[in-house]
């Protein structure tokens, strides 16, 4: 008679986070790293979160233009449909270059930001301005070269330099986001 192997330590339920757990630290951003992290987010978000939003409109508009040509639609309709098609193709290309430039500008203007994390939310502070984001808004935590990306939407993420994270903070982020989900 064979016995099933017994698991030694299995814990079910949400990860344990003490209400007193908190991290607060200064994050140091560099222009090149911030730009690289933003480009990493942009490309990965297209692949994993919004491929239909990126590739659907050009495909639909291409079919619309072809159908309009075949049915003899008016010149105004063809011109407007063609203009939308060109815009839908050029916008992702523009954003591929502009979003990293914007991230680099932000890193240049605010190279040090205060990051605070509690069980309920994390915040990013620059001077008198503070943004608080509940962990429930974090859908993914992605690595980027030298940064950790807290994905809060299909079009946005908060980047945190890995070198600025105190010991245990990455694991805390992972548990807090999982606990809130």
Order of alpha helices (4+ residues) and beta strands (2+ residues): beta-alpha-alpha-alpha-beta-beta-beta-beta-beta-beta-alpha
